[in-house]
Amino acid sequence: MGISDFSVVDRTMAELGADPSSIVGVLQAAQEHYRYLPKELFFYMAKKLGVSVSRVYGVATFYENFSLEPKGKYLIKVCDGTACHVRKSTPVLERVRKELALDGKKKSTDDLLFTVETVSCLGACGLAPVLTVNDVAYPSMTPDRAAALVTELKTSEPKEGIDAA
């Protein structure tokens, strides 16, 4: 699953400048566009920025928010910070994984519709337990509510949540 259209990279470099200080910004724009960082991107960026492929790769692997694996259309993040964990986020996570036939090792569905991740904190402790779907927060989650949300996402767009951006 390679890419050959690097126009988003070119546009971002035109805005930020085609120099090594732009690596993080270009990677962010690319990940937002592709939903992950394809390996072809590292070679293209290295050539355009005049740096080594290992430098671009090093930046991409240093920051936890970058992904080298394709992510689903719906990125579900289940908080497992202290407040959420104490308020039983683990059963919520288990139920979401069960509904999507995923486990701790397999994080994305085969059709790349869903990716499920755990995060240390979503910064919404008062809403615990909370999960987000593409940065929209869903508070006071229970396993049943989480299963209903997954079903809703499978059949249509979500109806309510709190914008976490």
Secondary structure, 3 states (H helix, E strand, C coil): CCCCCCHHHHHHHHHHCCCHHHHHHHHHHHHHHHCCCCHHHHHHHHHHHCCCHHHHHHHHHHCCCCCCCCCCCEEEEEECCHHHHHCCHHHHHHHHHHHHCCCCCCCECCCCCEEEEEECCCCCHHHCCCEEECCEEECCCCHHHHHHHHHHHHHCCCCCCEECC
